[in-house]
Amino acid sequence: MTAVQSMPLLLDPMPHASADAPIGVFDSGIGGLSVAQEIARHLPNERILYYADTAHVPYGARSDQEIRQLTAQAIEWLYRQGCKIAVVACNTASAFSLDYLRDHYGERFPIVGLVPALKPAVIQTQSKVVAVLATPATFRGQLIKDVMANFAQPAGVKVLTVTSLELVPFVEAGQQMSPACLDVLQQVLQPVVEQGADFLVLGCTHYPFLKDAIRQVFAEKLKLIDSGQAVARQTAYLLIKNGLLCDKLRHNITRIQCYVSGNNARELQPVLQHLIPEQLTWKIQNLAEIEIGNH
C-alpha cells in the first residue's frame, strides 16, 4: 500500500460552476444513495452526479491514509466533471478527509461532509443510553469523538458504539432482508437493547437501507436516526449562500446519474431498482464503459 501524497495545489482550477451544474455525491459504494435521495427530495430542480467507488468498497476496514487517498481521487473526479458542490456521503471518508479537501479546494468548490446524527439522539433519549452503529474507521475519526465529548458526555448520556463489517456487503448485494443479514443485525444490536438504548444512530450511509430489516428484528425497541435530511438541508444552504441553487423546473432529466469504479453497473442495476423510488429517474454506468442501464 502506498503512502498518501499531499494533493498538489489547484493549479488548473475549473471555471466557476453555474447554477445549472450538477451536485456531486460520493460514497465508497451505493449506500450514499440514501443521502442522494434526500437531496433529490429536498431540492427537486437539481441533478445529482453520483460516484460509487465500488472497486474499493467497503472503506470501513481500510487504513486512514488509504481512505483519504481514495476520497481525494473521487472528489477530484467530481470536480473535473463540473459539479458545483460535493457531498462526501460516507461517514468513514468524512472522518478523515473533510479538512484536507476544504483546504485544497477553498471556497470555489464547497464540500459537505457527514458525522453520525448523535446530537438529535442525545436530545430525545429517555433512557439516557443511545447506540451508534458505524464502521471502525468512523469511530477512529475525530468528528464523532468531538460530538461524544462535547455533547453526549455533558448531557449525561451514555453512548454505546457498535461496529460490523458484514452489513455493508449485504446492502451492496441487495440482500438486506436476507436471513443472514437479519441474523447479523440480531447479534450486533441485541446487546445495546439489553443495555437500555432507546435510539440507534445509523452512522453509515448504507445503514438507512437496513431500516426495514432492523424493525423486523427489533420492532419499535430502537428509534432510528440518520444524517440524510440534515445533509440535504446543509447542501441547500451552501447552494443558496453561493448563488448556485437551480430555480429552473426541468422536465425529462435524469435526476441521479450513477458512475461506478468497479465495472459492476450491470450487477447493481437490479439493486438500484429496489433502492431508488420510482419517481426518481436514474441511470448507472461504469466509468470505463458505455451506459448500460436506464430507469
C-alpha positions as CSV (number, residue, x, y, z in Angstrom):
1,M,0.0,0.0,0.0
2,T,1.5,3.3,-1.0
3,A,1.5,6.3,1.4
4,V,-0.8,9.1,0.7
5,Q,0.8,12.0,-1.1
6,S,-0.2,15.6,-0.5
7,M,-2.6,16.8,-3.2
8,P,-0.9,19.4,-5.4
9,L,-2.1,23.0,-5.3
10,L,-5.1,23.7,-7.5
11,L,-3.0,25.0,-10.4
12,D,-5.6,24.2,-13.1
13,P,-8.9,25.3,-11.5
14,M,-12.2,24.6,-13.3
15,P,-14.3,27.6,-14.3
16,H,-16.8,28.7,-11.7
17,A,-19.8,26.4,-11.9
18,S,-23.2,27.7,-12.8
19,A,-26.5,27.0,-11.0
20,D,-27.3,24.5,-13.8
21,A,-24.3,22.3,-12.9
22,P,-24.9,19.0,-11.0
23,I,-24.4,18.3,-7.4
24,G,-21.6,15.8,-6.9
25,V,-22.2,13.0,-4.3
26,F,-19.6,10.4,-3.4
27,D,-19.6,7.2,-1.4
28,S,-17.5,4.1,-1.3
29,G,-20.5,2.2,-2.7
30,I,-24.2,2.6,-3.2
31,G,-25.0,3.4,0.4
32,G,-24.7,7.1,-0.3
33,L,-27.8,6.9,-2.5
34,S,-29.7,7.2,0.8
35,V,-28.3,10.7,1.0
36,A,-28.7,11.4,-2.7
37,Q,-32.4,10.6,-2.4
38,E,-32.8,13.0,0.5
39,I,-31.0,15.8,-1.6
40,A,-33.2,15.0,-4.6
41,R,-36.4,15.3,-2.5
42,H,-35.3,18.5,-0.8
43,L,-34.0,20.1,-4.0
44,P,-36.4,19.0,-6.8
45,N,-34.8,21.1,-9.5
46,E,-31.2,19.7,-9.0
47,R,-29.4,17.0,-10.9
48,I,-27.1,14.6,-9.0
49,L,-23.8,13.1,-10.3
50,Y,-23.1,10.1,-8.0
51,Y,-19.7,8.4,-7.8
52,A,-19.6,5.0,-6.2
53,D,-16.1,3.6,-5.6
54,T,-17.3,0.0,-5.9
55,A,-13.8,-1.1,-6.8
56,H,-12.7,-0.4,-3.2
57,V,-15.9,-0.9,-1.1
58,P,-16.1,-1.2,1.8
59,Y,-13.8,1.5,3.3
60,G,-14.5,0.7,6.9
61,A,-11.5,-1.7,7.4
62,R,-9.0,0.3,5.3
63,S,-6.2,2.4,6.7
64,D,-6.7,6.1,7.4
65,Q,-4.2,7.1,4.6
66,E,-5.9,4.8,2.1
67,I,-9.3,6.2,2.9
68,R,-8.0,9.8,2.5
69,Q,-6.4,9.0,-0.9
70,L,-9.4,7.2,-2.3
71,T,-11.7,10.0,-1.2
72,A,-9.4,12.7,-2.7
73,Q,-9.4,10.9,-6.0
74,A,-13.2,10.6,-6.1
75,I,-13.8,14.3,-5.2
76,E,-11.3,15.4,-7.8
77,W,-13.2,13.4,-10.4
78,L,-16.5,15.1,-9.4
79,Y,-14.8,18.5,-9.5
80,R,-13.4,17.8,-13.0
81,Q,-16.9,16.8,-14.2
82,G,-18.0,20.4,-13.5
83,C,-20.0,19.7,-10.3
84,K,-20.9,22.9,-8.3
85,I,-20.6,21.3,-4.9
86,A,-19.5,17.9,-3.5
87,V,-21.2,15.8,-0.8
88,V,-19.0,13.2,0.9
89,A,-21.9,10.8,1.6
90,C,-19.7,8.4,3.5
91,N,-19.1,8.7,7.3
92,T,-15.8,6.9,7.0
93,A,-14.5,9.1,4.3
94,S,-15.7,12.3,6.1
95,A,-13.9,11.2,9.3
96,F,-10.5,11.6,7.6
97,S,-10.9,13.9,4.6
98,L,-13.1,17.0,5.2
99,D,-10.4,19.4,6.5
100,Y,-8.0,18.1,3.9
101,L,-10.4,18.6,1.0
102,R,-11.7,22.0,2.1
103,D,-8.2,23.3,2.4
104,H,-7.4,22.1,-1.1
105,Y,-10.4,23.5,-2.9
106,G,-11.2,26.5,-0.9
107,E,-14.5,28.4,-1.3
108,R,-14.7,27.9,-5.0
109,F,-15.9,24.2,-4.5
110,P,-17.9,23.7,-1.3
111,I,-17.6,20.3,0.4
112,V,-20.3,18.9,2.6
113,G,-19.5,16.0,4.9
114,L,-21.2,13.6,7.3
115,V,-21.0,12.9,11.0
116,P,-23.3,10.4,12.7
117,A,-26.5,12.1,13.9
118,L,-25.7,11.7,17.5
119,K,-27.0,15.1,18.6
120,P,-30.7,14.6,18.0
121,A,-30.5,11.2,19.7
122,V,-28.9,12.8,22.8
123,I,-31.6,15.4,22.9
124,Q,-34.5,12.9,22.5
125,T,-33.4,9.9,24.5
126,Q,-35.5,9.0,27.5
127,S,-33.2,6.2,28.8
128,K,-30.0,8.3,28.7
129,V,-28.5,5.5,26.6
130,V,-28.0,5.7,22.8
131,A,-26.2,3.5,20.4
132,V,-24.2,4.4,17.3
133,L,-23.8,1.8,14.5
134,A,-20.8,2.7,12.4
135,T,-17.6,1.4,10.9
136,P,-14.4,1.0,12.9
137,A,-12.8,3.8,10.8
138,T,-15.6,6.2,11.6
139,F,-15.0,5.7,15.3
140,R,-11.3,6.4,14.9
141,G,-12.1,9.8,13.3
142,Q,-12.2,13.0,15.3
143,L,-15.6,14.1,14.2
144,I,-17.6,11.5,16.2
145,K,-15.2,11.8,19.2
146,D,-15.8,15.6,19.4
147,V,-19.6,15.1,19.4
148,M,-19.4,12.5,22.1
149,A,-17.1,14.5,24.3
150,N,-18.7,17.9,23.8
151,F,-22.4,17.0,23.6
152,A,-23.2,13.5,24.9
153,Q,-21.0,13.5,28.0
154,P,-22.1,16.9,29.3
155,A,-25.7,15.8,28.9
156,G,-25.1,12.6,30.9
157,V,-25.9,10.3,28.0
158,K,-24.1,7.0,27.6
159,V,-23.0,6.3,24.1
160,L,-22.7,2.6,23.0
161,T,-20.5,2.1,20.0
162,V,-21.3,-0.8,17.7
163,T,-19.4,-1.9,14.6
164,S,-19.9,-4.6,12.0
165,L,-18.0,-5.2,8.7
166,E,-20.6,-7.6,7.5
167,L,-23.6,-5.2,6.9
168,V,-22.3,-3.1,4.0
169,P,-21.8,-6.1,1.7
170,F,-25.4,-7.1,2.3
171,V,-26.7,-3.7,1.1
172,E,-24.3,-3.7,-1.9
173,A,-25.7,-7.1,-2.9
174,G,-29.3,-6.2,-2.3
175,Q,-29.7,-8.8,0.4
176,Q,-30.6,-6.6,3.4
177,M,-33.7,-8.6,4.1
178,S,-32.0,-12.0,3.8
179,P,-32.0,-14.4,6.8
180,A,-28.2,-14.0,7.0
181,C,-28.4,-10.2,7.3
182,L,-31.2,-10.4,9.9
183,D,-29.1,-12.8,11.9
184,V,-26.1,-10.4,11.9
185,L,-28.4,-7.5,13.0
186,Q,-29.7,-9.6,15.8
187,Q,-26.2,-10.5,17.0
188,V,-24.8,-6.9,16.7
189,L,-27.7,-5.0,18.2
190,Q,-29.2,-7.2,20.8
191,P,-26.5,-6.2,23.4
192,V,-27.4,-2.5,23.1
193,V,-31.1,-3.2,23.5
194,E,-30.2,-5.2,26.6
195,Q,-28.2,-2.3,27.9
196,G,-31.2,0.1,27.6
197,A,-30.5,2.0,24.4
198,D,-33.7,3.6,23.0
199,F,-32.1,5.3,20.0
200,L,-29.9,3.8,17.3
201,V,-27.9,6.3,15.2
202,L,-27.2,4.9,11.8
203,G,-23.6,6.1,11.3
204,C,-23.0,4.8,7.8
205,T,-25.0,5.8,4.7
206,H,-25.6,2.2,3.8
207,Y,-27.5,1.6,7.0
208,P,-30.7,3.6,6.2
209,F,-31.3,0.8,3.7
210,L,-31.4,-1.6,6.7
211,K,-34.2,0.2,8.5
212,D,-36.9,-2.3,7.5
213,A,-34.6,-5.2,8.5
214,I,-33.9,-3.6,11.9
215,R,-37.5,-3.0,12.5
216,Q,-38.4,-6.6,11.6
217,V,-35.9,-7.9,14.2
218,F,-36.5,-5.3,17.0
219,A,-39.9,-3.8,16.2
220,E,-40.1,-0.4,17.9
221,K,-37.5,-1.1,20.6
222,L,-35.0,1.2,18.8
223,K,-35.8,4.6,17.3
224,L,-33.7,5.0,14.2
225,I,-31.9,8.3,13.2
226,D,-29.6,9.1,10.2
227,S,-28.0,12.1,8.7
228,G,-29.6,12.3,5.3
229,Q,-32.1,15.1,5.9
230,A,-29.6,17.3,7.7
231,V,-27.1,16.8,4.8
232,A,-29.8,17.8,2.3
233,R,-30.5,21.0,4.3
234,Q,-26.8,21.9,4.6
235,T,-26.4,21.3,0.8
236,A,-29.3,23.7,0.1
237,Y,-27.9,26.3,2.5
238,L,-24.5,26.3,0.8
239,L,-26.0,26.4,-2.7
240,I,-28.1,29.4,-1.7
241,K,-25.2,31.1,0.0
242,N,-23.0,30.7,-3.1
243,G,-25.8,31.7,-5.6
244,L,-25.8,28.2,-7.1
245,L,-29.3,27.0,-6.4
246,C,-31.1,25.9,-9.5
247,D,-34.5,27.5,-9.7
248,K,-35.5,26.2,-13.1
249,L,-38.1,23.4,-13.3
250,R,-36.6,20.9,-15.6
251,H,-38.5,18.1,-17.3
252,N,-37.3,14.8,-18.7
253,I,-34.0,14.9,-17.0
254,T,-32.1,12.1,-15.2
255,R,-32.2,13.1,-11.5
256,I,-29.4,10.7,-10.4
257,Q,-26.6,9.7,-12.8
258,C,-24.5,7.0,-11.1
259,Y,-21.0,6.1,-12.1
260,V,-19.2,3.0,-10.6
261,S,-15.5,2.3,-10.5
262,G,-15.8,-1.4,-10.1
263,N,-17.2,-2.2,-13.6
264,N,-20.3,-3.8,-11.9
265,A,-23.0,-1.5,-13.2
266,R,-25.0,-4.4,-14.7
267,E,-24.9,-6.3,-11.4
268,L,-26.0,-3.2,-9.5
269,Q,-28.9,-2.3,-11.8
270,P,-31.5,-4.6,-10.1
271,V,-30.2,-3.4,-6.7
272,L,-30.8,0.2,-7.6
273,Q,-34.2,-0.6,-8.9
274,H,-35.1,-1.8,-5.4
275,L,-33.3,1.1,-3.5
276,I,-34.4,4.1,-5.6
277,P,-38.0,5.2,-5.5
278,E,-39.9,5.0,-8.8
279,Q,-40.4,8.8,-9.0
280,L,-36.7,9.5,-9.2
281,T,-35.2,8.9,-12.7
282,W,-31.7,7.4,-12.7
283,K,-29.0,5.8,-14.9
284,I,-26.0,3.7,-13.9
285,Q,-22.8,3.5,-15.9
286,N,-19.3,2.0,-15.5
287,L,-16.6,4.7,-15.6
288,A,-14.8,2.7,-18.3
289,E,-17.7,1.6,-20.3
290,I,-20.8,2.7,-22.2
291,E,-24.0,3.4,-20.3
292,I,-25.9,0.1,-19.8
293,G,-28.8,0.9,-17.6
294,N,-31.8,3.2,-17.7
295,H,-34.8,3.7,-15.5
